[in-house]
Amino acid sequence: MKEKALIRGLSGVIILGGVGHAAGSWFDYSGKPEIMLWSLCTALFMFLLGAVNWLRATRMKDRPLAWIALTFNLAWLAACVQFIHIFHNPLDPRVDMFMIVTLALIGTIFRSLVQSRS
């Protein structure tokens, strides 16, 4: 029960981050439609990532869903690492927070995959 609450909380952080990213993109890039498009696509990915992880909290023994969530989370982690590489700012609190949240979700996925195997 505690793990479900943890997963939902972490998923909520990602979803709220997507809301913030979408709002920031809308206001910051309203005059740059090419950049705004990609930025809003990132927000959409964050919503989907949060939703898949939220769903996983209700279906902890669903191995295919766990593998899908793992793939999404690893992709998001790679995007965060690339963001740090491009902008040369490893101490950006937004990226650091998402990396910590994503690593925690990956940990819960590995745990459920191992438990459901035995």
Buried (B, 14 or more C-beta within 10 A) or exposed (E): EEEBEBBBEBBBBBBEBBEEBBEEBEEEBEEEEEEBEEBBEBBEBBBBBBBBBBBBBEEBEBEEBBEBBBEBBEEBBEBBEEBBEEEEEEEBEBBBBBBEBBEBBBEBBEEBBEEEEE
